[in-house]
Amino acid sequence: MVRLRLALAAICILALAGACSPAGSPDAAQGASPAGSASAVALDAAEAALGPAGPTLGGQRAGDVLAWLASNPGQPQPGNATIDAYLAHLDGQPIVDATVTFDTDMTNMSHGQYLVAAGPTGKGHYIGQVRFLMPGPWRVIMVVDRPGQAELRLRFEFTVTAQ
């Protein structure tokens, strides 16, 4: 009986460790790049300098794409917000032929799937209207589709503050 309890305890610990690791978490799977697509990484100083003017929620590089996410209001609050994705090539030239979708949800509790199509506004900017239901930790996965290229998924995490 003692051996059975020890075996069950070991199985529970292994299952818990796997569920808590980034590779085993559902959010990691959602934010992961599909097969054949480059993983997103932080920008170096030269890449960051190519970004849009003003505050952003973050910037990343995935393959040959530099991506930034900004919000209006600049610090997201509960309610409606305009999310602006800015996409550029590694040389700083704007990407104007992409289709962009925002997959938005809280990181500590799911409110269900909420996809927002972002429309191109020119010069590499893609705008979408989102609604943050409550303050707390949120994430936006920017899904970028370009003709002849693998889909990119870039994950941005930030806090929506109380009004």
Buried (B, 14 or more C-beta within 10 A) or exposed (E): EEEEEEEEEEEEEEEEEEEEEEEEEEBEEBBBBEEEBEBBEEBEEEBBEBBBEEEBBBBBBBBBBBBBBBBEEEEBBBEEBEBBBBBBEEEEEBBEEBBBBBBBBBBEEEEEEBEBEBEBEEEBBBBBEBEBBEBBEBBBBBBBEBEEBBBBBBBBBBEBEEE
